[in-house]
Amino acid sequence: MPLTDLAVKNAEPRDKAYKLSDSQGLFLLVNSNGAKYWRLKYRFAGKEKLLALGVYCGPTTYSASGKPEAPKVQMRLADARAARDTARDQIKAGIDPSEAKRQDEQARRHAAANSLEAVAQEWHTNSRAKWSPDHADRVWKRIADDVLPTIGRMAIESIKARDLLQVLRNVEKRGALDVAGRIRQHLNGIMRYAVQTEPARGQGQEARQRQEGVAHDHRNHPCQPSGPETAAPSASRCARAPHLSNR
């Protein structure tokens, strides 16, 4: 008999883990600590395999008085059945859902390790030795305030020159032209770092093109500082600065 939401909710832990079957290979694994997991038993290429679909709830937790607390449900029965159906569709298409999941997880880890934020953190850490502590803090504050909210989660290989330029335009719109120039330097440094670590990232050519695109659009900017912490350009010079071209 297929499971019901109530049966899943009321499944109590026992001395040993046990299973509650639903349908078409889907079952609920109830651990002795109260944690409940959705699993799918299936066959692929003549072999029986097991796929972890998700967590119904974590281990049982207790209040200060020692009473068990209501579990926080993460994947309900309907969601588990939808995941089962997706896996079965993959099998029909000749795809092993366990292998597809492994590849998806690998892609997510790669994207997280190669996000603009992750690369920026590596670049900043590797650059700190040649900076004073105050300068290092200022650099990261600019990045955290004006770069990461916009493109921090983007994978380094997906970022285009126009994305970097938009960050600078956003800063310029509030009149912070000197800050925009310094952020341009930071972005070029980050993209150069991506090029230098290309053997590990595999995206050197794309990063180089983005770096060159930003440099080309900004090398003649009136408010571009000439060094890591050079004096800010005069107010009159910044006031005459044109907006960045829309390339």
N, C-alpha and C positions, 0 to 999 in steps of 0.2 A: 504494500500500500504506500503511495507517495506520502511524503512528509507534509505537515502543515506548519504554519508559522508558530502556532501554539506548542506543537510537539518539539520544534527546534528550541523554542524559548525555555521550555520546561525540562529539557534533557539535563539530568543531574550527573555530576561526575561520580565515577566509581573508583574502586581501588586500581583498576587497570583501564587503559584507553579502550573505547569500543566504538562501533560504527552504527549509524542509523541510515539505512538506504532510502533513497528517493526514487529516481527512475533514470533509465538510460545511462547507467554507470555513475550517476551522481550520488554521493553520500556525505554525511556529516560525521567527522571524526571528533569525538568528545574525549579530551584528555583528563587525566586524573586531577589536574590542577584547575579544572573548570574551563579551560580554553577550548574553543570549538572551531574547527577548520573545515572548509569545503574542499572535497577531493573528487576527482573524476577518474574512474578506471576505464581504460579504453584499449583497443588493439590497433597497432599500426605496423605494417610490414610483417604481419604474422607474429608479433610480439605483444604481450600484455604490458601496458605502461600505466603510470600514475601521474596525474597532473594536479598540482596545487592551484586551486582557483581563487582562494582568498580566505579571509578570516571572518567568521561570524562574530566572535568576541574573544577578548583576551582572557588571561587567567582570572579567577575570582579574586576580587579585592574586598577588604573588610573595613568597616568604619572603626572609629576609636572605641566604640562599645563592643566590638567584636562581631557585629552582625554583617553578613555578606551584603555588598552593595549591588545595585542593579547594574548588569553589564552594559557596556557601550557597544551597541550593535554596529558593525562595520559593513558587512555584506549580508543582506537579507536573502531569504529563500528565493524570491523572484529574481534577484540579481544573480544568484548562483546558477539558477536555471538558464538565464540569458547567457552567462559565460559558458555553460555547458553546451548550449546550442551553437555558439560561435565556434567552440572547439570541434564540435561534430561537423560543422560546415567546412572547417579546415581539413579535417580528415577526408571528407568526400572529395575535396579538391586536391588530394594527394600531399597535403602539408601536415607534418607532425606538429601538433600544437605545443608539445614540450620544447621542441627545437625553435619554433616561432617565438615562444615566450623567452627562451634564452637569448635569442637575437635581439628581441625588443629591449630586454633588460640591459644587454650590452650596449645597445644604441643609446639608451637613457644615461648610462654611466659615462659614455663617451661625450654626450652632449653636455652633461654637468661638468665634466673635467675640462671641456673645451669651450665653456661659455665665456663671454667677454669678461664677466666678473672673475672667474677662476684664473684666466690668463692675466688679468690686471693685478690680481693678488700675487701671483707668481712674480710678475715683473716688478712690482713694488717691493716685495721681499728681497729680490735679488739686487735691487738698486739701493736699498737702505744703507749699505756699507759706505757708499760714496756721498751720502747726504748727511746733513745734521739732523738730529731728532726732530727739531721744529719744522724743518723743511719737509721731512718725510711725512709728518702729520698734516701739513698744509696740502701736500700733493694728494694724499689719500682723501682728505676732506673734499677737495674739488671733485675727485672722481666719484666719491660716494654721493655727493649732493647733486651733481649735474650730469653724470654719465650713467651710473648704474640704474637709476630709476627708469631710464628710457630704453637702454639696450643691454643692461647687465645680464639678463637671462638669455640673450640671443647667443646661439652657437657661433663661434668665431668664423667658421666657414660660411655662415649665412649672411654675415654683415657686409653690406655694400658701402661704398664711399659715401653715397647719399645719406646713409644712416648716421655716419660719423659727422657729416656736415650738418645734419639736422640738429644734432646735439649742440654744435657750436652756434647755430642760428638761434636756438632757444635761449642760450646764455646772452647772446648779443641783444635779443629783444628787450631784455631788462636793463640794457645799457652797460653791462659788465664786460666791456670790450677787452680789457687787459686779462680778465679771467678767461675769456674765450680763447685768447692767444695762448695762454699757459695750458689750458686744457688741450688745445691742438697739439702742443708739444708732448703732453702726456699720452694722447692717443697715438701719435706717431711712434713714441717709445714702446707702447704696448704692441702695436702692429709689427714693429721691428723685432720685438721679442718673439712674437708668433712665427716670424720668418726664421729666426735663429733656432727655434725649437721645432722646426718643420719636420725633421725625421721622426719625432714622437707624435706630431699632430697631423702630418700629411696634408697641410693646407698652406704651404709656404707661398706658392705662386699667387693664390687668391689674396692672402694677407698683404703681400708686397704690392699688388695692384691697388688695394684699398688705401694703403699707406701713401702710395704715390699720388692717388687721386686727391687725398686730403692736402698733401703738401702742395700740389699744383694750384689748388683753389685758394690756398692761404699764404703762400710764400711772400706775397706782396701786401699782405694785410697791414694797414697802418698801425694797428695795435698789437702786432705780433712781437713779443719780447725776443731778444736775441740770445738769451741764456736762461738757465734754470730759474734764477731769481734776479733778473736784471731789473733796473728801475722801471716803474710803470711809465708809459708814454704820457705826454702832456695832455691835459684835459682838452685843449683846443684841437690837438691832432686827432684825438679819439672822436671828438664831436663831428669832425669832417669825414670820418671813416664811412665808406659806403657799405651797404649790406652785402652779404656774401652772394655771389651769383648763383642762380638756380640751375645747377648742372644736372 
